[in-house]
């Protein structure tokens, strides 16, 4: 089974600029990570423009969706910033019944950049790669050692983790 990894940016791929003392984007870490992992069947890596997920807008989500549509691989891992990961997963989940049917799409990211000590990036990516090969067709989020369906996940910002959510009951609770 051939896998595709689509990089969109987020904390996962940030670099530390020692001069400015800031995190920002340069090149994706994915080629280095894939080489380090010594995968016997290397995935196809697709690099979209790397953006902070707080800057992710509908055209960016449409680009991710188009990449998934165009992918000949049926197993797709999307490395995404965690702040709006659930929003993009909802975009793809809503489109799943169409031309994405038959594909397994797994979102993952990191709370700490790959280049920073004690980062969760490598674990989360490895976990997502395994999930992408084992799960049935659908759209999922793989974070913190757990797998969530696209329509039942939320980021708990105060705890810094992803957790199960019943988004339909949350929407009802917020309506007047």
Backbone bond lengths (Angstrom), bond angles and torsions (degrees), N, CA, C in turn:
res aa  C-N    CA-C-N  psi(-1)  N-CA   C-N-CA  omega(-1)  CA-C   N-CA-C  phi
1 X - - - 1.456 - - 1.521 108.75 -
2 X 1.299 116.39 127.40 1.452 120.69 177.18 1.521 109.13 -93.24
3 X 1.302 114.93 135.36 1.457 122.16 179.35 1.521 110.04 -105.73
4 X 1.319 115.96 152.54 1.458 121.99 171.66 1.528 106.51 -120.25
5 X 1.325 116.25 134.49 1.460 121.69 172.00 1.516 106.82 -112.63
6 X 1.319 115.47 125.19 1.462 121.05 177.62 1.531 107.38 -108.46
7 X 1.317 116.23 120.96 1.466 121.76 179.10 1.522 109.21 -97.03
8 X 1.332 116.03 127.84 1.463 120.72 177.61 1.520 112.40 -115.78
9 X 1.324 116.92 -8.39 1.465 120.29 -179.75 1.507 111.18 115.75
10 X 1.314 116.01 -135.53 1.460 120.74 -177.81 1.515 111.52 81.73
11 X 1.303 115.15 178.31 1.464 121.89 -179.01 1.522 111.60 -54.59
12 X 1.316 117.10 -37.40 1.467 123.09 -179.75 1.528 111.54 -44.92
13 X 1.323 116.96 -47.43 1.466 122.32 -172.23 1.525 114.58 -99.91
14 X 1.311 117.93 12.06 1.461 118.93 -178.83 1.529 111.53 -76.48
15 X 1.321 114.45 148.87 1.462 124.08 176.57 1.519 107.81 -112.85
16 X 1.305 115.75 151.83 1.464 120.19 177.34 1.517 109.11 -95.43
17 X 1.332 116.94 122.12 1.452 122.48 176.41 1.528 107.19 -90.34
18 X 1.321 116.44 106.77 1.465 121.47 -175.63 1.521 112.66 -66.51
19 X 1.324 117.26 -29.72 1.471 121.02 -179.65 1.529 109.99 -70.19
20 X 1.309 115.90 -49.35 1.469 120.60 -177.82 1.520 113.61 -87.00
21 X 1.326 117.05 -17.06 1.457 120.41 -177.02 1.516 112.12 68.99
22 X 1.349 116.17 33.77 1.459 121.11 -176.86 1.523 110.80 -129.36
23 X 1.326 113.99 156.66 1.451 120.45 171.66 1.519 108.63 -94.02
24 X 1.325 116.43 138.75 1.459 121.15 178.66 1.517 109.75 -159.65
25 X 1.329 116.40 -171.92 1.454 120.83 -177.10 1.519 111.29 -105.55
26 X 1.294 114.14 146.28 1.452 123.65 173.73 1.522 105.39 -135.91
27 X 1.317 116.95 -96.23 1.459 122.31 175.75 1.522 108.63 -114.82
28 X 1.319 115.90 157.04 1.458 120.08 177.25 1.526 110.45 -69.52
29 X 1.309 115.25 145.92 1.464 121.68 175.84 1.523 112.13 -82.49
30 X 1.326 117.57 -9.52 1.466 120.68 -172.02 1.531 114.57 -57.73
31 X 1.334 120.66 -45.06 1.473 117.49 178.46 1.537 112.22 -57.60
32 X 1.319 117.13 -41.10 1.470 121.51 178.54 1.527 110.69 -65.65
33 X 1.319 117.51 -42.14 1.468 121.70 -179.12 1.524 110.23 -65.19
34 X 1.331 117.04 -44.60 1.464 120.74 -179.71 1.526 109.94 -62.40
35 X 1.332 117.85 -41.95 1.464 120.78 177.27 1.523 110.50 -63.14
36 X 1.310 116.74 -42.08 1.474 121.85 -179.70 1.523 111.76 -64.49
37 X 1.338 116.32 -34.29 1.464 120.77 -176.82 1.529 112.59 -74.53
38 X 1.334 117.34 -15.93 1.468 122.22 177.70 1.527 111.66 56.01
39 X 1.329 115.26 44.47 1.456 120.35 178.61 1.519 110.02 -65.12
40 X 1.319 117.26 135.35 1.464 120.08 -179.46 1.518 111.88 -75.32
41 X 1.317 117.46 -23.61 1.460 122.06 173.50 1.519 107.07 -126.62
42 X 1.339 117.16 90.99 1.467 119.67 -175.82 1.526 111.96 -61.11
43 X 1.325 116.13 140.23 1.462 120.02 177.96 1.525 111.37 -76.63
44 X 1.308 115.01 161.90 1.454 121.33 170.22 1.523 106.26 -78.93
45 X 1.317 117.92 131.34 1.459 121.64 179.27 1.523 108.43 -108.73
46 X 1.318 115.36 124.42 1.462 121.83 177.35 1.518 108.13 -115.43
47 X 1.301 116.17 121.43 1.458 120.98 -178.33 1.524 110.26 -103.08
48 X 1.316 115.83 110.30 1.454 121.13 172.38 1.525 107.28 -86.84
49 X 1.324 118.44 168.74 1.464 117.97 174.96 1.530 110.26 -54.38
50 X 1.319 116.41 128.55 1.457 121.34 -177.78 1.525 109.58 -80.77
51 X 1.330 115.52 120.87 1.463 120.72 -179.60 1.519 109.89 -132.32
52 X 1.303 115.40 151.70 1.453 120.91 170.81 1.515 106.72 -68.03
53 X 1.311 118.43 137.68 1.465 118.97 -174.99 1.523 112.61 -64.15
54 X 1.322 118.24 -23.51 1.468 119.41 175.40 1.523 111.20 -66.90
55 X 1.336 116.57 -20.18 1.465 121.93 177.69 1.527 112.00 -97.90
56 X 1.326 117.89 1.93 1.466 122.30 -178.66 1.528 109.34 -71.32
57 X 1.306 115.81 125.62 1.472 122.37 -178.13 1.528 109.64 -121.39
58 X 1.315 116.46 176.09 1.467 121.22 -178.06 1.530 112.71 -55.56
59 X 1.346 119.98 -43.30 1.477 118.04 177.56 1.535 112.59 -59.39
60 X 1.338 116.98 -33.63 1.465 120.77 177.15 1.522 110.24 -67.75
61 X 1.337 116.38 -42.77 1.461 120.61 178.51 1.527 110.49 -64.89
62 X 1.320 116.13 -39.34 1.466 120.40 177.30 1.528 110.62 -62.27
63 X 1.334 117.07 -36.23 1.471 121.62 178.06 1.535 110.03 -65.16
64 X 1.332 117.11 -41.68 1.467 121.10 177.85 1.528 109.42 -63.47
65 X 1.322 116.81 -45.96 1.458 121.91 179.29 1.533 110.45 -60.03
66 X 1.318 117.15 -45.00 1.470 121.20 179.43 1.530 110.90 -62.22
67 X 1.328 117.30 -39.08 1.468 120.55 177.95 1.521 111.13 -63.74
68 X 1.319 116.32 -40.08 1.468 119.67 177.85 1.520 110.71 -66.73
69 X 1.324 117.34 -42.16 1.467 121.42 177.39 1.527 110.27 -58.47
70 X 1.324 116.95 -43.81 1.463 121.92 -174.74 1.522 113.46 -78.63
71 X 1.317 117.55 -14.88 1.456 121.01 -175.21 1.531 111.95 -67.63
72 X 1.332 117.10 126.88 1.465 118.83 173.92 1.531 111.55 -75.90
73 X 1.342 116.35 -17.29 1.460 120.39 178.95 1.522 109.12 -78.74
74 X 1.318 115.96 143.37 1.462 120.89 178.48 1.519 112.91 -93.35
75 X 1.312 117.45 -7.69 1.459 122.47 178.13 1.527 107.52 -118.22
76 X 1.339 115.64 115.41 1.460 121.12 -173.55 1.526 109.39 -127.39
77 X 1.312 116.10 128.62 1.460 122.65 174.82 1.522 106.67 -108.12
78 X 1.324 117.06 130.27 1.462 121.23 178.88 1.522 108.53 -114.73
79 X 1.324 116.02 116.30 1.463 121.60 176.00 1.521 106.12 -88.70
80 X 1.319 115.52 121.09 1.468 121.60 -168.13 1.520 108.73 -140.81
81 X 1.311 116.89 152.87 1.456 120.96 172.89 1.525 110.11 -65.99
82 X 1.308 115.92 145.03 1.466 119.64 -171.88 1.527 114.32 -76.81
83 X 1.329 118.52 -22.48 1.464 119.12 -176.00 1.519 113.35 -66.32
84 X 1.330 118.21 -34.19 1.468 120.18 179.99 1.530 111.95 -124.94
85 X 1.306 116.72 17.75 1.457 122.05 178.31 1.531 110.73 -55.17
86 X 1.309 117.73 -44.38 1.468 121.29 -178.64 1.524 111.50 -64.44
87 X 1.320 117.94 -33.92 1.467 121.19 178.15 1.526 111.06 -64.57
88 X 1.324 116.62 -44.91 1.459 120.08 179.71 1.529 110.45 -69.78
89 X 1.322 116.97 -37.09 1.466 120.07 175.97 1.525 110.24 -61.47
90 X 1.326 117.79 -37.93 1.468 120.76 177.23 1.524 111.21 -65.56
91 X 1.327 117.46 -38.80 1.468 120.91 177.10 1.521 110.19 -59.53
92 X 1.330 117.17 -47.07 1.461 120.31 -179.53 1.522 111.44 -72.34
93 X 1.317 117.09 -37.46 1.460 120.30 178.36 1.515 111.94 -61.23
94 X 1.327 116.29 -41.02 1.461 121.03 179.17 1.524 111.58 -66.25
95 X 1.335 117.37 -27.65 1.464 122.12 -179.25 1.522 112.08 -91.99
96 X 1.325 117.37 -1.54 1.460 120.76 -170.51 1.525 113.99 -61.93
97 X 1.296 118.83 -38.50 1.470 121.06 -176.61 1.525 112.16 -62.31
98 X 1.314 117.93 -22.14 1.467 121.52 -179.21 1.508 111.95 -81.78
99 X 1.311 115.91 -125.46 1.460 120.74 -173.42 1.528 113.70 -75.29
100 X 1.319 118.11 -5.84 1.470 119.68 176.05 1.524 111.80 -87.42
101 X 1.326 116.75 -10.36 1.464 120.30 -179.97 1.524 109.55 -53.69
102 X 1.303 115.98 137.59 1.455 120.98 -179.21 1.516 113.52 93.67
103 X 1.339 117.50 -9.15 1.466 120.58 179.85 1.527 109.93 -102.13
104 X 1.313 115.23 147.92 1.458 122.00 173.58 1.520 106.46 -105.92
105 X 1.331 115.83 116.47 1.462 121.92 -176.11 1.517 107.78 -118.70
106 X 1.324 116.15 122.46 1.460 121.76 -176.55 1.523 108.99 -123.45
107 X 1.326 116.13 121.59 1.464 122.47 175.20 1.521 109.22 -90.29
108 X 1.323 115.31 143.42 1.457 120.92 172.13 1.520 108.56 -151.45
109 X 1.301 116.53 171.16 1.461 122.17 179.80 1.509 109.13 -167.46
110 X 1.315 115.61 -157.01 1.458 120.72 -179.53 1.525 110.08 -150.64
111 X 1.293 115.29 145.55 1.463 121.40 174.67 1.525 110.47 -85.37
112 X 1.342 115.77 -24.49 1.465 122.59 -179.64 1.531 107.03 -126.29
113 X 1.341 119.17 132.10 1.469 120.94 -178.30 1.528 112.34 -54.84
114 X 1.317 115.83 148.05 1.459 122.43 179.68 1.525 111.86 -52.22
115 X 1.323 117.77 -37.79 1.466 121.20 -174.91 1.527 113.59 -79.84
116 X 1.312 118.15 -4.96 1.461 121.35 -178.21 1.529 109.33 -98.22
117 X 1.307 115.93 138.23 1.462 121.43 -179.68 1.525 110.87 -53.46
118 X 1.316 115.64 142.14 1.463 124.36 179.44 1.528 113.17 66.98
119 X 1.330 116.43 25.08 1.455 120.58 176.98 1.524 110.75 -67.20
120 X 1.314 115.46 147.23 1.460 122.12 174.80 1.528 112.24 -91.29
121 X 1.331 117.74 0.71 1.467 122.39 -173.58 1.526 112.69 -60.01
122 X 1.310 117.82 -49.77 1.463 121.27 -175.82 1.526 110.98 -63.80
123 X 1.319 117.00 -45.14 1.466 120.01 178.22 1.523 110.91 -62.08
124 X 1.332 116.31 -48.37 1.467 119.54 -177.67 1.524 111.57 -60.83
125 X 1.332 117.48 -40.79 1.458 120.06 179.06 1.527 110.51 -65.70
126 X 1.325 117.92 -46.53 1.468 120.78 178.84 1.520 111.71 -59.90
127 X 1.321 115.46 -41.52 1.463 120.85 178.31 1.526 110.20 -63.14
128 X 1.323 117.26 -43.25 1.464 121.79 179.46 1.527 111.15 -66.13
129 X 1.332 117.88 -39.18 1.463 120.75 177.95 1.526 110.92 -61.73
130 X 1.317 116.84 -41.92 1.464 119.88 177.06 1.523 110.50 -65.92
131 X 1.325 116.07 -45.24 1.472 120.06 -179.51 1.523 110.73 -60.20
132 X 1.327 117.12 -40.82 1.454 121.17 -178.91 1.517 113.73 -62.78
133 X 1.318 116.15 -23.66 1.462 120.19 179.08 1.527 112.49 -93.08
134 X 1.323 117.38 -18.56 1.462 120.57 -173.82 1.521 114.96 -107.00
135 X 1.320 117.18 -26.76 1.460 120.51 -176.13 1.528 111.31 -78.16
136 X 1.324 116.22 152.17 1.464 118.67 172.57 1.526 110.02 -70.40
137 X 1.307 116.81 169.06 1.461 121.56 179.10 1.529 109.72 -54.02
138 X 1.326 115.43 139.86 1.456 121.89 -179.13 1.515 109.53 156.07
139 X 1.331 115.67 -177.10 1.462 122.30 179.16 1.524 107.65 -118.02
140 X 1.329 116.01 127.86 1.459 122.39 -173.27 1.529 111.18 -135.54
141 X 1.324 114.90 165.68 1.458 123.43 170.52 1.525 106.55 -122.86
142 X 1.327 116.81 127.41 1.463 122.40 178.17 1.525 108.46 -117.71
143 X 1.315 115.12 104.88 1.472 121.37 -178.99 1.518 109.01 -145.19
144 X 1.314 115.66 147.57 1.460 122.28 173.46 1.526 112.39 56.38
145 X 1.335 117.47 33.98 1.455 120.92 178.17 1.516 114.20 74.22
146 X 1.321 117.45 15.77 1.458 121.26 178.97 1.520 110.04 -130.32
147 X 1.325 114.73 155.48 1.459 121.34 176.78 1.524 107.72 -116.97
148 X 1.325 115.11 132.15 1.461 121.39 -179.18 1.518 110.01 -125.45
149 X 1.336 117.71 142.45 1.456 118.74 169.91 1.527 109.36 -68.67
150 X 1.315 117.20 150.06 1.464 122.46 -175.76 1.524 113.37 -55.69
151 X 1.315 117.90 -28.69 1.457 121.07 -175.37 1.527 113.12 -100.72
152 X 1.333 116.29 14.92 1.468 119.61 179.62 1.522 110.98 -143.57
153 X 1.341 116.19 46.52 1.465 120.64 -178.31 1.521 109.57 -143.44
154 X 1.313 114.78 147.42 1.457 120.56 173.66 1.519 108.53 -148.57
155 X 1.322 114.87 157.53 1.462 120.36 175.25 1.514 107.53 -92.40
156 X 1.322 115.13 126.21 1.456 121.40 174.02 1.528 105.65 -91.94
157 X 1.317 115.95 97.83 1.461 120.80 -174.02 1.530 112.76 -64.91
158 X 1.308 117.21 -35.96 1.468 119.08 -177.92 1.530 111.68 -69.88
159 X 1.337 117.57 -33.12 1.464 120.65 179.08 1.525 111.73 -92.75
160 X 1.337 117.95 -15.45 1.451 121.60 -179.77 1.518 113.52 70.80
161 X 1.350 116.41 34.42 1.464 121.35 179.87 1.530 109.79 -140.33
162 X 1.311 114.41 165.69 1.456 120.57 172.27 1.512 107.97 -98.62
163 X 1.329 115.38 146.79 1.458 119.91 -178.56 1.519 110.50 -146.34
164 X 1.293 114.03 164.05 1.466 120.68 -179.87 1.524 109.33 -67.30
165 X 1.319 114.90 140.56 1.463 120.55 178.50 1.514 108.52 -143.68
166 X 1.298 115.84 143.48 1.454 120.86 171.60 1.517 105.16 -98.21
167 X 1.318 115.70 92.28 1.455 120.70 -174.23 1.520 113.00 -64.85
168 X 1.324 118.29 -27.41 1.464 119.31 179.01 1.523 111.70 -67.88
169 X 1.338 117.58 -39.59 1.468 119.58 178.29 1.527 110.95 -73.14
170 X 1.364 117.39 -30.08 1.458 119.53 176.68 1.525 110.32 -66.95
171 X 1.329 116.60 -40.52 1.459 120.46 179.15 1.525 110.29 -64.68
172 X 1.325 117.43 -39.31 1.460 120.76 177.66 1.528 110.85 -64.92
173 X 1.318 116.82 -39.23 1.471 120.59 -179.15 1.516 111.65 -66.91
174 X 1.357 117.50 -28.10 1.452 120.41 -178.32 1.523 113.09 -88.20
175 X 1.331 117.49 -15.73 1.471 119.03 -178.83 1.529 110.61 -77.16
176 X 1.367 116.62 147.45 1.478 119.81 -175.68 1.501 112.89 -70.73
